[in-house]
């Protein structure tokens, strides 16, 4: 079973910290984050997603971020990453 989490509209230090805590509660479960509502995405949010993706991969669990909004895709491009960078699937 995959746990689906809707990401916040603004992914800044405050909301990314909350997201990290929420993800920790789902450790050892398959997770899919829904990014369709993002209007602003920060480097701190990127750090949280990279760390989570690596941890889920190390744990042998599925971690994916889907439905990227246009705004989030633009931010990712500016930060030098692609959506596929967050896919950790065993």
C-alpha positions in Angstrom: 0.0 0.0 0.0 1.3 3.4 -1.0 0.8 6.4 1.3 -0.1 9.5 -0.7 0.8 13.0 0.7 -0.3 16.2 -0.9 2.6 18.7 -0.7 2.0 22.2 0.5 1.4 25.1 -1.8 4.6 26.8 -0.6 7.5 24.6 0.1 9.8 26.7 2.2 11.9 26.0 5.4 8.8 25.9 7.6 6.6 23.6 5.5 9.6 21.4 4.4 10.4 20.8 8.1 6.8 19.8 8.7 6.9 17.6 5.6 10.1 15.9 6.8 8.4 15.1 10.2 5.4 13.7 8.3 7.7 11.5 6.1 9.6 10.2 9.1 6.3 8.8 10.5 5.9 6.9 7.2 9.4 5.4 7.2 9.4 1.8 5.9 6.2 2.5 3.9 5.9 3.2 0.2 5.3 6.9 -0.3 4.0 9.1 -3.2 4.0 12.9 -2.8 1.6 14.8 -4.9 3.2 18.0 -6.1 0.3 19.5 -8.2 -0.5 22.3 -5.7 3.0 23.7 -5.4 3.3 27.4 -6.3 6.7 28.0 -4.7 9.5 25.6 -4.1 12.7 26.4 -2.2 16.2 24.8 -2.0 15.3 23.7 1.5 12.4 21.7 0.1 14.7 20.2 -2.4 17.1 19.1 0.4 14.2 17.3 2.2 13.1 15.5 -0.9 16.6 14.4 -1.8 17.2 13.1 1.7 13.9 11.3 1.8 14.5 9.8 -1.6 17.9 8.4 -0.6 16.5 7.1 2.7 13.6 5.3 1.1 16.0 3.8 -1.5 18.3 2.6 1.3 15.3 1.1 3.1 14.1 -0.7 -0.1 10.9 1.3 -0.3 9.2 3.1 -3.1 9.4 6.9 -3.0 8.0 9.1 -5.8 6.9 12.7 -6.3 4.2 13.0 -9.0 2.0 15.6 -10.6 4.6 18.4 -10.5 3.0 21.8 -11.0 4.5 24.1 -13.7 5.8 26.4 -11.0 7.6 23.5 -9.2 9.1 22.3 -12.5 10.5 25.8 -13.1 12.0 25.9 -9.6 13.5 22.4 -10.0 15.1 23.4 -13.3 16.6 26.5 -11.6 18.0 24.3 -8.8 19.5 22.0 -11.4 17.4 18.8 -10.8 14.8 16.8 -12.7 11.6 15.2 -11.3 13.0 11.7 -12.0 15.8 12.5 -9.5 13.3 11.8 -6.7 12.1 8.4 -7.8 13.5 5.7 -5.6 11.9 2.4 -6.6 13.1 -1.1 -5.7 
